[in-house]
Amino acid sequence: MQTLAVDIASTFIDDAAALVSGFGRAVLRLAMAPIDRIANSCDIAGVLAERRATFRMWRTSRTRARHEGRRVSLLGRLNPFRHLAHLT
């Protein structure tokens, strides 16, 4: 009986975290859209495309590592600045 209650509670917490994360991502994308348009129009040397490609490679390697047994903490998933982690 306790296992069922714990499973329901953990499922609810995971769903709530995913909802907050998705809402935050939508708000961030909406707020950053004008800045992204200006940056893309000013990018002459192709630096942004190169950074996007680097970020995609970093993200896929991180996803592979997570699937191999390493987990990202709850704070890592809820961090609003995690999308900017590839910037140096």
N, CA, C and O of each residue as an XYZ file, in Angstrom:
352
protein
N       0.822     -1.190      0.000
C       0.000      0.000      0.000
C       0.870      1.261      0.000
O       0.569      2.235     -0.689
N       1.945      1.225      0.778
C       2.812      2.396      0.817
C       3.525      2.588     -0.521
O       3.762      3.720     -0.943
N       3.856      1.514     -1.168
C       4.547      1.643     -2.439
C       3.654      2.327     -3.464
O       4.125      3.158     -4.241
N       2.386      1.990     -3.475
C       1.459      2.619     -4.401
C       1.350      4.116     -4.113
O       1.334      4.927     -5.038
N       1.276      4.481     -2.836
C       1.195      5.891     -2.467
C       2.465      6.636     -2.856
O       2.401      7.772     -3.328
N       3.606      6.010     -2.663
C       4.872      6.640     -3.030
C       4.962      6.779     -4.551
O       5.412      7.809     -5.054
N       4.537      5.751     -5.280
C       4.561      5.826     -6.745
C       3.658      6.936     -7.265
O       4.037      7.666     -8.181
N       2.478      7.067     -6.694
C       1.555      8.126     -7.110
C       2.137      9.492     -6.791
O       2.063     10.408     -7.610
N       2.716      9.634     -5.604
C       3.299     10.918     -5.218
C       4.484     11.276     -6.100
O       4.611     12.424     -6.527
N       5.350     10.316     -6.377
C       6.511     10.618     -7.224
C       6.083     10.922     -8.658
O       6.686     11.771     -9.314
N       5.052     10.242     -9.148
C       4.531     10.531    -10.482
C       3.955     11.939    -10.534
O       4.168     12.668    -11.503
N       3.221     12.321     -9.486
C       2.656     13.668     -9.433
C       3.757     14.718     -9.401
O       3.656     15.742    -10.076
N       4.801     14.477     -8.628
C       5.903     15.433     -8.521
C       6.636     15.533     -9.861
O       6.979     16.633    -10.294
N       6.877     14.401    -10.519
C       7.534     14.427    -11.826
C       6.690     15.173    -12.868
O       7.218     15.939    -13.673
N       5.378     14.939    -12.839
C       4.498     15.637    -13.775
C       4.453     17.127    -13.496
O       4.442     17.933    -14.426
N       4.426     17.499    -12.228
C       4.414     18.918    -11.872
C       5.717     19.591    -12.287
O       5.702     20.722    -12.771
N       6.836     18.909    -12.103
C       8.124     19.463    -12.517
C       8.186     19.619    -14.034
O       8.710     20.614    -14.533
N       7.658     18.649    -14.766
C       7.640     18.742    -16.225
C       6.734     19.875    -16.693
O       7.047     20.558    -17.668
N       5.617     20.076    -16.005
C       4.707     21.168    -16.346
C       5.357     22.522    -16.120
O       5.270     23.407    -16.972
N       6.006     22.688    -14.980
C       6.689     23.948    -14.677
C       7.831     24.176    -15.650
O       8.035     25.297    -16.117
N       8.570     23.132    -15.957
C       9.678     23.247    -16.895
C       9.186     23.635    -18.286
O       9.771     24.505    -18.931
N       8.132     23.005    -18.745
C       7.576     23.332    -20.057
C       7.025     24.740    -20.115
O       7.211     25.439    -21.110
N       6.348     25.165    -19.062
C       5.817     26.521    -19.019
C       6.951     27.537    -19.023
O       6.881     28.549    -19.719
N       7.990     27.267    -18.248
C       9.146     28.168    -18.218
C       9.839     28.234    -19.565
O      10.276     29.303    -19.991
N       9.941     27.096    -20.239
C      10.565     27.065    -21.561
C       9.748     27.880    -22.563
O      10.311     28.588    -23.399
N       8.406     27.778    -22.475
C       7.548     28.534    -23.385
C       7.664     30.037    -23.142
O       7.726     30.820    -24.089
N       7.692     30.433    -21.879
C       7.819     31.849    -21.552
C       9.184     32.375    -21.993
O       9.280     33.476    -22.535
N      10.228     31.598    -21.764
C      11.570     32.015    -22.163
C      11.675     32.134    -23.682
O      12.274     33.084    -24.186
N      11.108     31.196    -24.403
C      11.147     31.259    -25.860
C      10.381     32.478    -26.372
O      10.820     33.136    -27.316
N       9.243     32.780    -25.757
C       8.455     33.942    -26.149
C       9.211     35.238    -25.867
O       9.179     36.168    -26.673
N       9.885     35.297    -24.731
C      10.621     36.506    -24.370
C      11.884     36.679    -25.214
O      12.293     37.808    -25.486
N      12.497     35.585    -25.625
C      13.755     35.664    -26.355
C      13.578     35.739    -27.870
O      14.563     35.947    -28.578
N      12.365     35.579    -28.393
C      12.139     35.566    -29.837
C      12.611     36.835    -30.532
O      13.293     36.736    -31.552
N      12.282     38.030    -30.029
C      12.774     39.234    -30.723
C      14.298     39.343    -30.714
O      14.898     39.779    -31.696
N      14.916     38.951    -29.613
C      16.371     39.005    -29.513
C      17.002     38.007    -30.476
O      18.016     38.310    -31.105
N      16.414     36.820    -30.597
C      16.935     35.816    -31.528
C      16.824     36.286    -32.975
O      17.731     36.058    -33.776
N      15.719     36.938    -33.309
C      15.574     37.444    -34.680
C      16.632     38.491    -35.001
O      17.213     38.482    -36.086
N      16.878     39.390    -34.061
C      17.908     40.416    -34.275
C      19.286     39.763    -34.384
O      20.079     40.126    -35.254
N      19.569     38.814    -33.517
C      20.874     38.145    -33.542
C      21.072     37.377    -34.843
O      22.159     37.415    -35.421
N      20.049     36.687    -35.307
C      20.176     35.938    -36.561
C      20.364     36.864    -37.759
O      21.090     36.536    -38.697
N      19.713     38.012    -37.724
C      19.876     38.936    -38.852
C      21.251     39.599    -38.834
O      21.749     39.996    -39.887
N      21.866     39.726    -37.681
C      23.185     40.357    -37.585
C      24.341     39.367    -37.694
O      25.499     39.780    -37.756
N      24.050     38.085    -37.717
C      25.105     37.070    -37.754
C      25.634     36.913    -39.182
O      25.015     36.247    -40.012
N      26.769     37.526    -39.452
C      27.339     37.491    -40.794
C      28.348     36.349    -40.919
O      28.409     35.692    -41.958
N      29.124     36.112    -39.894
C      30.199     35.124    -39.965
C      29.733     33.702    -39.690
O      30.527     32.768    -39.803
N      28.471     33.515    -39.333
C      27.969     32.174    -39.069
C      28.332     31.635    -37.697
O      28.353     30.421    -37.494
N      28.617     32.518    -36.757
C      29.020     32.101    -35.414
C      27.869     31.430    -34.690
O      28.075     30.445    -33.980
N      26.654     31.950    -34.858
C      25.509     31.369    -34.155
C      25.216     29.954    -34.633
O      24.889     29.082    -33.827
N      25.329     29.720    -35.934
C      25.100     28.371    -36.453
C      26.136     27.393    -35.908
O      25.817     26.242    -35.611
N      27.372     27.856    -35.781
C      28.426     27.003    -35.231
C      28.154     26.686    -33.766
O      28.353     25.551    -33.332
N      27.703     27.673    -33.002
C      27.383     27.426    -31.589
C      26.207     26.483    -31.445
O      26.190     25.634    -30.554
N      25.213     26.631    -32.325
C      24.067     25.717    -32.262
C      24.499     24.285    -32.528
O      24.039     23.361    -31.857
N      25.380     24.097    -33.501
C      25.869     22.751    -33.809
C      26.655     22.185    -32.631
O      26.516     21.006    -32.303
N      27.479     23.015    -31.993
C      28.239     22.570    -30.824
C      27.296     22.199    -29.690
O      27.508     21.202    -29.001
N      26.263     22.995    -29.498
C      25.299     22.709    -28.440
C      24.558     21.407    -28.704
O      24.308     20.634    -27.779
N      24.203     21.160    -29.970
C      23.518     19.903    -30.293
C      24.402     18.699    -30.001
O      23.929     17.688    -29.481
N      25.686     18.806    -30.335
C      26.612     17.706    -30.040
C      26.745     17.514    -28.532
O      26.763     16.381    -28.053
N      26.839     18.614    -27.780
C      26.947     18.540    -26.325
C      25.704     17.908    -25.722
O      25.799     17.089    -24.808
N      24.526     18.291    -26.238
C      23.275     17.769    -25.707
C      23.126     16.284    -25.991
O      22.662     15.541    -25.126
N      23.511     15.828    -27.192
C      23.389     14.402    -27.486
C      24.355     13.574    -26.658
O      24.014     12.467    -26.241
N      25.563     14.092    -26.410
C      26.504     13.344    -25.567
C      26.003     13.299    -24.133
O      26.195     12.299    -23.441
N      25.369     14.362    -23.683
C      24.807     14.387    -22.330
C      23.633     13.425    -22.210
O      23.466     12.761    -21.187
N      22.819     13.352    -23.264
C      21.690     12.426    -23.258
C      22.178     10.988    -23.231
O      21.616     10.149    -22.526
N      23.224     10.702    -23.996
C      23.791      9.347    -23.972
C      24.321      9.000    -22.589
O      24.120      7.885    -22.107
N      24.994      9.947    -21.950
C      25.537      9.693    -20.618
C      24.415      9.451    -19.618
O      24.546      8.623    -18.717
N      23.319     10.173    -19.778
C      22.196      9.991    -18.862
C      21.573      8.615    -19.047
O      21.183      7.966    -18.076
N      21.483      8.174    -20.297
C      20.909      6.861    -20.565
C      21.827      5.734    -20.115
O      21.368      4.611    -19.908
N      23.095      6.010    -19.964
C      24.035      4.989    -19.507
C      24.058      4.866    -17.997
O      24.848      4.087    -17.463
N      23.233      5.598    -17.303
C      23.137      5.423    -15.862
C      23.297      6.692    -15.055
O      22.929      6.715    -13.880
N      23.826      7.737    -15.635
C      23.983      8.985    -14.902
C      22.685      9.767    -14.961
O      22.092      9.906    -16.031
N      22.239     10.278    -13.829
C      20.982     11.017    -13.786
C      21.247     12.484    -13.506
O      22.207     12.834    -12.819
N      20.394     13.330    -14.041
C      20.456     14.756    -13.780
C      19.546     15.040    -12.596
O      18.426     14.533    -12.530
N      20.020     15.840    -11.676
C      19.244     16.099    -10.468
C      18.011     16.940    -10.773
O      17.888     17.513    -11.855
N      17.105     17.006     -9.811
C      15.884     17.789     -9.951
C      16.222     19.263    -10.120
O      15.562     19.963    -10.888
N      17.243     19.745     -9.412
C      17.641     21.142     -9.550
C      18.198     21.420    -10.933
O      18.018     22.518    -11.461
N      18.862     20.458    -11.521
C      19.373     20.625    -12.877
C      18.258     20.733    -13.902
O      18.380     21.460    -14.888
N      17.156     20.001    -13.665
C      16.030     20.066    -14.591
C      15.224     21.341    -14.422
O      14.649     21.834    -15.392
N      15.167     21.886    -13.218
C      14.359     23.066    -12.962
C      15.134     24.367    -13.087
O      14.556     25.445    -12.947
N      16.425     24.284    -13.345
C      17.244     25.480    -13.449
C      16.833     26.278    -14.687
O      16.917     25.752    -15.797
N      16.390     27.531    -14.535
C      15.940     28.294    -15.702
C      17.081     28.688    -16.634
O      16.820     29.071    -17.774
N      18.342     28.608    -16.190
C      19.474     28.995    -17.006
C      20.195     27.813    -17.636
O      21.271     27.991    -18.206
N      19.623     26.591    -17.550
C      20.303     25.422    -18.079
C      20.420     25.464    -19.594
O      21.311     24.829    -20.159
N      19.528     26.206    -20.270
C      19.604     26.311    -21.715
C      20.755     27.197    -22.158
O      21.139     27.186    -23.327
N      21.305     27.964    -21.226
C      22.422     28.832    -21.553
C      23.747     28.206    -21.147
O      24.775     28.882    -21.184
N      23.756     26.930    -20.759
C      24.945     26.279    -20.241
C      26.047     26.130    -21.292
O      27.222     26.029    -20.939
N      25.684     26.115    -22.570
C      26.687     25.945    -23.618
C      27.457     27.228    -23.905
O      28.473     27.193    -24.598
N      26.993     28.356    -23.386
C      27.693     29.615    -23.620
C      28.924     29.701    -22.733
O      28.899     29.262    -21.583
N      29.982     30.257    -23.257
C      31.212     30.413    -22.472
C      31.524     31.868    -22.272
O      32.522     32.204    -21.634
